[in-house]
Amino acid sequence: MSEKEILDLQDKIDRGLQLAEERMLQEKALHDENVVVQTMDGTIQRISAKQAMSSLAV
């Protein structure tokens, strides 16, 4: 596999993961559910999916 093919594959994987995360958050927000996230300082928190979606949009 060439370097370009590897980079293209990695790009497709990254876009697929991003799309899956967005869809999961939308579904959880629809049902007023929470998600578990890790903050920049390493602490684990439960936040609403709506809050997680708004922080990703920024």
Buried (B, 14 or more C-beta within 10 A) or exposed (E): EEEEEEEEEEEEEEEEEEEEBEEBBEEBBEEEBBBEEEEEEEEEEEBBBBBBBEEEEE
